[in-house]
Amino acid sequence: MKKLILDSQVVDLFPDVQINVMTLAGIDNHIQADKLAYLQKLLDEGTQAAEQYITVEPFRKNPVVDQWRQAFRKFKTKKGARATTEALLKRVSQGKTFSPIMPLVDLYNSVSLKYGASCGGEDVDAIVGDMHLGVAKGRESFLPYGETEDMPALPGEVCYLDDKGAVCRCFNWRESQRTELTEATRNPILVIESINKEQAERSDVAMVELQQLCEDFFTVKGTVQKVSGAQREVQID
């Protein structure tokens, strides 16, 4: 029985932290040619909706971006680390579009864009023991997507961690090849992260929509939960 546990050190840093969690069981995440137009439509709609979060110049001064940048200053980060929300909104601000990657990623990216929310996902079957959102001691093993050499977590870095190492660094900035979502993923965990009450309100609505999108697409109803300072652990398998 695996759990997602929010460690006390993260609550100390971010008293209003909230992680909306959804687990799905037995999905087929393979790319299907006849569904690409639907996924593209969702991404396009999300991109259009994301414009509401990019109303200030320079880009870094937009509230959603600034809130996460301030959050990242509270712990040790690798140079250039940015919240997933900022990475998506930056592309929108540059006039770039999004193309389908794989169903799970496309669905949560569309929701992330629409709600200015920080979303991510991992393969539960690849997680070793419980998964913690905690503060790294340093040197936890981490092989990021697209790399061939280990890039260990830094001491004091906020990461998702399991018994084998770092799962995702700097909240959902960068994920491990070991636990990343793939077409073969059948039992995923999806998260939407918040570090203040206004973000949490948007994340609550976003998760309801993400749950429905996943149910419509995979014909599997996801189990939705949340962790916060008041409820620090949930079962994920």
C-alpha positions as protocol buffer text, in pm:
chain_id: "A"
residue {
  index: 1
  type: MET
  ca { x: 0 y: 0 z: 0 }
}
residue {
  index: 2
  type: LYS
  ca { x: 168 y: 319 z: -121 }
}
residue {
  index: 3
  type: LYS
  ca { x: 100 y: 668 z: 10 }
}
residue {
  index: 4
  type: LEU
  ca { x: 166 y: 1026 z: -91 }
}
residue {
  index: 5
  type: ILE
  ca { x: 290 y: 1204 z: 218 }
}
residue {
  index: 6
  type: LEU
  ca { x: 334 y: 1579 z: 260 }
}
residue {
  index: 7
  type: ASP
  ca { x: 630 y: 1625 z: 491 }
}
residue {
  index: 8
  type: SER
  ca { x: 623 y: 1878 z: 772 }
}
residue {
  index: 9
  type: GLN
  ca { x: 923 y: 2071 z: 634 }
}
residue {
  index: 10
  type: VAL
  ca { x: 722 y: 2168 z: 326 }
}
residue {
  index: 11
  type: VAL
  ca { x: 427 y: 2278 z: 539 }
}
residue {
  index: 12
  type: ASP
  ca { x: 668 y: 2489 z: 745 }
}
residue {
  index: 13
  type: LEU
  ca { x: 788 y: 2661 z: 425 }
}
residue {
  index: 14
  type: PHE
  ca { x: 441 y: 2693 z: 273 }
}
residue {
  index: 15
  type: PRO
  ca { x: 165 y: 2689 z: 538 }
}
residue {
  index: 16
  type: ASP
  ca { x: -109 y: 2709 z: 272 }
}
residue {
  index: 17
  type: VAL
  ca { x: 35 y: 2433 z: 51 }
}
residue {
  index: 18
  type: GLN
  ca { x: -222 y: 2203 z: -105 }
}
residue {
  index: 19
  type: ILE
  ca { x: -170 y: 1916 z: -348 }
}
residue {
  index: 20
  type: ASN
  ca { x: -480 y: 1795 z: -532 }
}
residue {
  index: 21
  type: VAL
  ca { x: -427 y: 1429 z: -615 }
}
residue {
  index: 22
  type: MET
  ca { x: -595 y: 1193 z: -861 }
}
residue {
  index: 23
  type: THR
  ca { x: -511 y: 827 z: -918 }
}
residue {
  index: 24
  type: LEU
  ca { x: -635 y: 622 z: -1211 }
}
residue {
  index: 25
  type: ALA
  ca { x: -631 y: 243 z: -1244 }
}
residue {
  index: 26
  type: GLY
  ca { x: -596 y: 34 z: -1556 }
}
residue {
  index: 27
  type: ILE
  ca { x: -594 y: 303 z: -1825 }
}
residue {
  index: 28
  type: ASP
  ca { x: -470 y: 274 z: -2182 }
}
residue {
  index: 29
  type: ASN
  ca { x: -237 y: 571 z: -2234 }
}
residue {
  index: 30
  type: HIS
  ca { x: -126 y: 479 z: -2586 }
}
residue {
  index: 31
  type: ILE
  ca { x: -148 y: 745 z: -2856 }
}
residue {
  index: 32
  type: GLN
  ca { x: -453 y: 689 z: -3073 }
}
residue {
  index: 33
  type: ALA
  ca { x: -461 y: 856 z: -3413 }
}
residue {
  index: 34
  type: ASP
  ca { x: -837 y: 902 z: -3407 }
}
residue {
  index: 35
  type: LYS
  ca { x: -814 y: 1100 z: -3078 }
}
residue {
  index: 36
  type: LEU
  ca { x: -542 y: 1345 z: -3182 }
}
residue {
  index: 37
  type: ALA
  ca { x: -787 y: 1607 z: -3315 }
}
residue {
  index: 38
  type: TYR
  ca { x: -977 y: 1600 z: -2985 }
}
residue {
  index: 39
  type: LEU
  ca { x: -658 y: 1641 z: -2781 }
}
residue {
  index: 40
  type: GLN
  ca { x: -540 y: 1921 z: -3008 }
}
residue {
  index: 41
  type: LYS
  ca { x: -871 y: 2101 z: -2955 }
}
residue {
  index: 42
  type: LEU
  ca { x: -829 y: 2081 z: -2577 }
}
residue {
  index: 43
  type: LEU
  ca { x: -475 y: 2216 z: -2598 }
}
residue {
  index: 44
  type: ASP
  ca { x: -582 y: 2501 z: -2826 }
}
residue {
  index: 45
  type: GLU
  ca { x: -867 y: 2594 z: -2593 }
}
residue {
  index: 46
  type: GLY
  ca { x: -633 y: 2583 z: -2295 }
}
residue {
  index: 47
  type: THR
  ca { x: -383 y: 2804 z: -2476 }
}
residue {
  index: 48
  type: GLN
  ca { x: -650 y: 3061 z: -2551 }
}
residue {
  index: 49
  type: ALA
  ca { x: -773 y: 3057 z: -2189 }
}
residue {
  index: 50
  type: ALA
  ca { x: -416 y: 3100 z: -2061 }
}
residue {
  index: 51
  type: GLU
  ca { x: -404 y: 3453 z: -2203 }
}
residue {
  index: 52
  type: GLN
  ca { x: -593 y: 3571 z: -1892 }
}
residue {
  index: 53
  type: TYR
  ca { x: -284 y: 3498 z: -1681 }
}
residue {
  index: 54
  type: ILE
  ca { x: -48 y: 3699 z: -1904 }
}
residue {
  index: 55
  type: THR
  ca { x: -163 y: 4059 z: -1876 }
}
residue {
  index: 56
  type: VAL
  ca { x: 147 y: 4232 z: -1737 }
}
residue {
  index: 57
  type: GLU
  ca { x: 486 y: 4327 z: -1880 }
}
residue {
  index: 58
  type: PRO
  ca { x: 749 y: 4212 z: -1814 }
}
residue {
  index: 59
  type: PHE
  ca { x: 635 y: 3849 z: -1812 }
}
residue {
  index: 60
  type: ARG
  ca { x: 785 y: 3773 z: -1470 }
}
residue {
  index: 61
  type: LYS
  ca { x: 553 y: 4027 z: -1306 }
}
residue {
  index: 62
  type: ASN
  ca { x: 236 y: 3836 z: -1388 }
}
residue {
  index: 63
  type: PRO
  ca { x: 88 y: 3718 z: -1055 }
}
residue {
  index: 64
  type: VAL
  ca { x: 89 y: 3344 z: -1125 }
}
residue {
  index: 65
  type: VAL
  ca { x: 451 y: 3360 z: -1242 }
}
residue {
  index: 66
  type: ASP
  ca { x: 565 y: 3588 z: -959 }
}
residue {
  index: 67
  type: GLN
  ca { x: 401 y: 3376 z: -689 }
}
residue {
  index: 68
  type: TRP
  ca { x: 590 y: 3065 z: -797 }
}
residue {
  index: 69
  type: ARG
  ca { x: 918 y: 3253 z: -842 }
}
residue {
  index: 70
  type: GLN
  ca { x: 888 y: 3382 z: -487 }
}
residue {
  index: 71
  type: ALA
  ca { x: 810 y: 3030 z: -369 }
}
residue {
  index: 72
  type: PHE
  ca { x: 1121 y: 2891 z: -538 }
}
residue {
  index: 73
  type: ARG
  ca { x: 1334 y: 3148 z: -354 }
}
residue {
  index: 74
  type: LYS
  ca { x: 1242 y: 2984 z: -24 }
}
residue {
  index: 75
  type: PHE
  ca { x: 1443 y: 2669 z: -90 }
}
residue {
  index: 76
  type: LYS
  ca { x: 1754 y: 2551 z: -271 }
}
residue {
  index: 77
  type: THR
  ca { x: 1705 y: 2520 z: -647 }
}
residue {
  index: 78
  type: LYS
  ca { x: 1914 y: 2440 z: -949 }
}
residue {
  index: 79
  type: LYS
  ca { x: 1985 y: 2753 z: -1153 }
}
residue {
  index: 80
  type: GLY
  ca { x: 1709 y: 2814 z: -1403 }
}
residue {
  index: 81
  type: ALA
  ca { x: 1448 y: 2599 z: -1231 }
}
residue {
  index: 82
  type: ARG
  ca { x: 1097 y: 2729 z: -1295 }
}
residue {
  index: 83
  type: ALA
  ca { x: 748 y: 2611 z: -1202 }
}
residue {
  index: 84
  type: THR
  ca { x: 570 y: 2408 z: -1469 }
}
residue {
  index: 85
  type: THR
  ca { x: 303 y: 2677 z: -1483 }
}
residue {
  index: 86
  type: GLU
  ca { x: 557 y: 2937 z: -1582 }
}
residue {
  index: 87
  type: ALA
  ca { x: 706 y: 2715 z: -1851 }
}
residue {
  index: 88
  type: LEU
  ca { x: 366 y: 2670 z: -2017 }
}
residue {
  index: 89
  type: LEU
  ca { x: 264 y: 3034 z: -1985 }
}
residue {
  index: 90
  type: LYS
  ca { x: 599 y: 3146 z: -2125 }
}
residue {
  index: 91
  type: ARG
  ca { x: 530 y: 2949 z: -2442 }
}
residue {
  index: 92
  type: VAL
  ca { x: 188 y: 3112 z: -2470 }
}
residue {
  index: 93
  type: SER
  ca { x: 339 y: 3459 z: -2422 }
}
residue {
  index: 94
  type: GLN
  ca { x: 577 y: 3386 z: -2708 }
}
residue {
  index: 95
  type: GLY
  ca { x: 293 y: 3289 z: -2941 }
}
residue {
  index: 96
  type: LYS
  ca { x: 388 y: 2922 z: -2944 }
}
residue {
  index: 97
  type: THR
  ca { x: 136 y: 2641 z: -2973 }
}
residue {
  index: 98
  type: PHE
  ca { x: 112 y: 2293 z: -2821 }
}
residue {
  index: 99
  type: SER
  ca { x: 82 y: 1962 z: -3000 }
}
residue {
  index: 100
  type: PRO
  ca { x: -36 y: 1629 z: -2855 }
}
residue {
  index: 101
  type: ILE
  ca { x: 232 y: 1424 z: -2677 }
}
residue {
  index: 102
  type: MET
  ca { x: 37 y: 1147 z: -2508 }
}
residue {
  index: 103
  type: PRO
  ca { x: -316 y: 1143 z: -2365 }
}
residue {
  index: 104
  type: LEU
  ca { x: -242 y: 1190 z: -1993 }
}
residue {
  index: 105
  type: VAL
  ca { x: 6 y: 1469 z: -2052 }
}
residue {
  index: 106
  type: ASP
  ca { x: -221 y: 1641 z: -2302 }
}
residue {
  index: 107
  type: LEU
  ca { x: -519 y: 1630 z: -2068 }
}
residue {
  index: 108
  type: TYR
  ca { x: -335 y: 1777 z: -1771 }
}
residue {
  index: 109
  type: ASN
  ca { x: -152 y: 2033 z: -1983 }
}
residue {
  index: 110
  type: SER
  ca { x: -485 y: 2159 z: -2119 }
}
residue {
  index: 111
  type: VAL
  ca { x: -613 y: 2200 z: -1763 }
}
residue {
  index: 112
  type: SER
  ca { x: -288 y: 2359 z: -1647 }
}
residue {
  index: 113
  type: LEU
  ca { x: -315 y: 2619 z: -1922 }
}
residue {
  index: 114
  type: LYS
  ca { x: -682 y: 2689 z: -1861 }
}
residue {
  index: 115
  type: TYR
  ca { x: -647 y: 2738 z: -1485 }
}
residue {
  index: 116
  type: GLY
  ca { x: -289 y: 2866 z: -1454 }
}
residue {
  index: 117
  type: ALA
  ca { x: -222 y: 2564 z: -1236 }
}
residue {
  index: 118
  type: SER
  ca { x: 91 y: 2360 z: -1177 }
}
residue {
  index: 119
  type: CYS
  ca { x: 18 y: 2003 z: -1287 }
}
residue {
  index: 120
  type: GLY
  ca { x: 225 y: 1687 z: -1313 }
}
residue {
  index: 121
  type: GLY
  ca { x: 208 y: 1311 z: -1311 }
}
residue {
  index: 122
  type: GLU
  ca { x: 401 y: 994 z: -1234 }
}
residue {
  index: 123
  type: ASP
  ca { x: 366 y: 621 z: -1286 }
}
residue {
  index: 124
  type: VAL
  ca { x: 257 y: 473 z: -952 }
}
residue {
  index: 125
  type: ASP
  ca { x: 393 y: 128 z: -1043 }
}
residue {
  index: 126
  type: ALA
  ca { x: 743 y: 277 z: -1076 }
}
residue {
  index: 127
  type: ILE
  ca { x: 736 y: 447 z: -735 }
}
residue {
  index: 128
  type: VAL
  ca { x: 933 y: 255 z: -471 }
}
residue {
  index: 129
  type: GLY
  ca { x: 765 y: 267 z: -131 }
}
residue {
  index: 130
  type: ASP
  ca { x: 578 y: 584 z: -34 }
}
residue {
  index: 131
  type: MET
  ca { x: 616 y: 907 z: -226 }
}
residue {
  index: 132
  type: HIS
  ca { x: 689 y: 1216 z: -16 }
}
residue {
  index: 133
  type: LEU
  ca { x: 674 y: 1581 z: -107 }
}
residue {
  index: 134
  type: GLY
  ca { x: 959 y: 1681 z: 118 }
}
residue {
  index: 135
  type: VAL
  ca { x: 1292 y: 1856 z: 151 }
}
residue {
  index: 136
  type: ALA
  ca { x: 1589 y: 1665 z: 10 }
}
residue {
  index: 137
  type: LYS
  ca { x: 1886 y: 1582 z: 228 }
}
residue {
  index: 138
  type: GLY
  ca { x: 2101 y: 1606 z: -84 }
}
residue {
  index: 139
  type: ARG
  ca { x: 2254 y: 1352 z: -322 }
}
residue {
  index: 140
  type: GLU
  ca { x: 1927 y: 1164 z: -376 }
}
residue {
  index: 141
  type: SER
  ca { x: 1963 y: 990 z: -713 }
}
residue {
  index: 142
  type: PHE
  ca { x: 1784 y: 1157 z: -1003 }
}
residue {
  index: 143
  type: LEU
  ca { x: 1809 y: 1085 z: -1374 }
}
residue {
  index: 144
  type: PRO
  ca { x: 1602 y: 1350 z: -1550 }
}
residue {
  index: 145
  type: TYR
  ca { x: 1413 y: 1308 z: -1873 }
}
residue {
  index: 146
  type: GLY
  ca { x: 1641 y: 1340 z: -2173 }
}
residue {
  index: 147
  type: GLU
  ca { x: 1968 y: 1297 z: -1980 }
}
residue {
  index: 148
  type: THR
  ca { x: 2215 y: 1010 z: -1944 }
}
residue {
  index: 149
  type: GLU
  ca { x: 2395 y: 1111 z: -1624 }
}
residue {
  index: 150
  type: ASP
  ca { x: 2267 y: 1126 z: -1268 }
}
residue {
  index: 151
  type: MET
  ca { x: 2182 y: 1478 z: -1145 }
}
residue {
  index: 152
  type: PRO
  ca { x: 2128 y: 1434 z: -769 }
}
residue {
  index: 153
  type: ALA
  ca { x: 1893 y: 1653 z: -567 }
}
residue {
  index: 154
  type: LEU
  ca { x: 2039 y: 1946 z: -375 }
}
residue {
  index: 155
  type: PRO
  ca { x: 2034 y: 1973 z: 6 }
}
residue {
  index: 156
  type: GLY
  ca { x: 1724 y: 2170 z: 103 }
}
residue {
  index: 157
  type: GLU
  ca { x: 1550 y: 2131 z: -234 }
}
residue {
  index: 158
  type: VAL
  ca { x: 1174 y: 2067 z: -231 }
}
residue {
  index: 159
  type: CYS
  ca { x: 1125 y: 1740 z: -419 }
}
residue {
  index: 160
  type: TYR
  ca { x: 897 y: 1443 z: -458 }
}
residue {
  index: 161
  type: LEU
  ca { x: 1099 y: 1155 z: -310 }
}
residue {
  index: 162
  type: ASP
  ca { x: 1061 y: 781 z: -275 }
}
residue {
  index: 163
  type: ASP
  ca { x: 1274 y: 503 z: -129 }
}
residue {
  index: 164
  type: LYS
  ca { x: 1498 y: 498 z: -437 }
}
residue {
  index: 165
  type: GLY
  ca { x: 1567 y: 870 z: -483 }
}
residue {
  index: 166
  type: ALA
  ca { x: 1411 y: 1185 z: -623 }
}
residue {
  index: 167
  type: VAL
  ca { x: 1098 y: 1145 z: -833 }
}
residue {
  index: 168
  type: CYS
  ca { x: 1052 y: 1508 z: -934 }
}
residue {
  index: 169
  type: ARG
  ca { x: 1263 y: 1810 z: -838 }
}
residue {
  index: 170
  type: CYS
  ca { x: 1158 y: 2162 z: -736 }
}
residue {
  index: 171
  type: PHE
  ca { x: 795 y: 2061 z: -698 }
}
residue {
  index: 172
  type: ASN
  ca { x: 709 y: 1957 z: -1057 }
}
residue {
  index: 173
  type: TRP
  ca { x: 992 y: 2135 z: -1237 }
}
residue {
  index: 174
  type: ARG
  ca { x: 1165 y: 1826 z: -1370 }
}
residue {
  index: 175
  type: GLU
  ca { x: 1079 y: 1457 z: -1345 }
}
residue {
  index: 176
  type: SER
  ca { x: 1277 y: 1137 z: -1330 }
}
residue {
  index: 177
  type: GLN
  ca { x: 1298 y: 894 z: -1622 }
}
residue {
  index: 178
  type: ARG
  ca { x: 1235 y: 621 z: -1367 }
}
residue {
  index: 179
  type: THR
  ca { x: 881 y: 727 z: -1280 }
}
residue {
  index: 180
  type: GLU
  ca { x: 776 y: 942 z: -1576 }
}
residue {
  index: 181
  type: LEU
  ca { x: 447 y: 885 z: -1754 }
}
residue {
  index: 182
  type: THR
  ca { x: 477 y: 678 z: -2072 }
}
residue {
  index: 183
  type: GLU
  ca { x: 237 y: 516 z: -2315 }
}
residue {
  index: 184
  type: ALA
  ca { x: 278 y: 197 z: -2110 }
}
residue {
  index: 185
  type: THR
  ca { x: 159 y: 366 z: -1787 }
}
residue {
  index: 186
  type: ARG
  ca { x: -157 y: 200 z: -1657 }
}
residue {
  index: 187
  type: ASN
  ca { x: -177 y: 333 z: -1302 }
}
residue {
  index: 188
  type: PRO
  ca { x: -84 y: 702 z: -1284 }
}
residue {
  index: 189
  type: ILE
  ca { x: -96 y: 965 z: -1015 }
}
residue {
  index: 190
  type: LEU
  ca { x: -171 y: 1321 z: -1128 }
}
residue {
  index: 191
  type: VAL
  ca { x: -118 y: 1623 z: -903 }
}
residue {
  index: 192
  type: ILE
  ca { x: -212 y: 1990 z: -909 }
}
residue {
  index: 193
  type: GLU
  ca { x: 4 y: 2203 z: -679 }
}
residue {
  index: 194
  type: SER
  ca { x: -88 y: 2518 z: -488 }
}
residue {
  index: 195
  type: ILE
  ca { x: 109 y: 2731 z: -248 }
}
residue {
  index: 196
  type: ASN
  ca { x: -158 y: 2987 z: -155 }
}
residue {
  index: 197
  type: LYS
  ca { x: -534 y: 2996 z: -105 }
}
residue {
  index: 198
  type: GLU
  ca { x: -615 y: 3165 z: -437 }
}
residue {
  index: 199
  type: GLN
  ca { x: -422 y: 2898 z: -626 }
}
residue {
  index: 200
  type: ALA
  ca { x: -593 y: 2627 z: -420 }
}
residue {
  index: 201
  type: GLU
  ca { x: -937 y: 2752 z: -522 }
}
residue {
  index: 202
  type: ARG
  ca { x: -842 y: 2732 z: -890 }
}
residue {
  index: 203
  type: SER
  ca { x: -682 y: 2393 z: -838 }
}
residue {
  index: 204
  type: ASP
  ca { x: -998 y: 2253 z: -682 }
}
residue {
  index: 205
  type: VAL
  ca { x: -1197 y: 2350 z: -992 }
}
residue {
  index: 206
  type: ALA
  ca { x: -919 y: 2232 z: -1223 }
}
residue {
  index: 207
  type: MET
  ca { x: -912 y: 1887 z: -1062 }
}
residue {
  index: 208
  type: VAL
  ca { x: -1286 y: 1843 z: -1105 }
}
residue {
  index: 209
  type: GLU
  ca { x: -1244 y: 1917 z: -1476 }
}
residue {
  index: 210
  type: LEU
  ca { x: -939 y: 1693 z: -1507 }
}
residue {
  index: 211
  type: GLN
  ca { x: -1124 y: 1407 z: -1341 }
}
residue {
  index: 212
  type: GLN
  ca { x: -1410 y: 1442 z: -1591 }
}
residue {
  index: 213
  type: LEU
  ca { x: -1174 y: 1467 z: -1889 }
}
residue {
  index: 214
  type: CYS
  ca { x: -996 y: 1150 z: -1781 }
}
residue {
  index: 215
  type: GLU
  ca { x: -1322 y: 966 z: -1723 }
}
residue {
  index: 216
  type: ASP
  ca { x: -1448 y: 1065 z: -2068 }
}
residue {
  index: 217
  type: PHE
  ca { x: -1122 y: 973 z: -2241 }
}
residue {
  index: 218
  type: PHE
  ca { x: -1019 y: 655 z: -2056 }
}
residue {
  index: 219
  type: THR
  ca { x: -1366 y: 545 z: -1934 }
}
residue {
  index: 220
  type: VAL
  ca { x: -1208 y: 514 z: -1589 }
}
residue {
  index: 221
  type: LYS
  ca { x: -1322 y: 726 z: -1296 }
}
residue {
  index: 222
  type: GLY
  ca { x: -1028 y: 870 z: -1108 }
}
residue {
  index: 223
  type: THR
  ca { x: -1002 y: 880 z: -730 }
}
residue {
  index: 224
  type: VAL
  ca { x: -958 y: 1241 z: -616 }
}
residue {
  index: 225
  type: GLN
  ca { x: -801 y: 1337 z: -283 }
}
residue {
  index: 226
  type: LYS
  ca { x: -584 y: 1616 z: -148 }
}
residue {
  index: 227
  type: VAL
  ca { x: -301 y: 1666 z: 97 }
}
residue {
  index: 228
  type: SER
  ca { x: -238 y: 1981 z: 299 }
}
residue {
  index: 229
  type: GLY
  ca { x: -122 y: 2084 z: 641 }
}
residue {
  index: 230
  type: ALA
  ca { x: -449 y: 1950 z: 779 }
}
residue {
  index: 231
  type: GLN
  ca { x: -438 y: 1615 z: 596 }
}
residue {
  index: 232
  type: ARG
  ca { x: -85 y: 1513 z: 520 }
}
residue {
  index: 233
  type: GLU
  ca { x: -115 y: 1170 z: 362 }
}
residue {
  index: 234
  type: VAL
  ca { x: -336 y: 976 z: 122 }
}
residue {
  index: 235
  type: GLN
  ca { x: -324 y: 629 z: -30 }
}
residue {
  index: 236
  type: ILE
  ca { x: -223 y: 622 z: -397 }
}
residue {
  index: 237
  type: ASP
  ca { x: -257 y: 256 z: -498 }
}
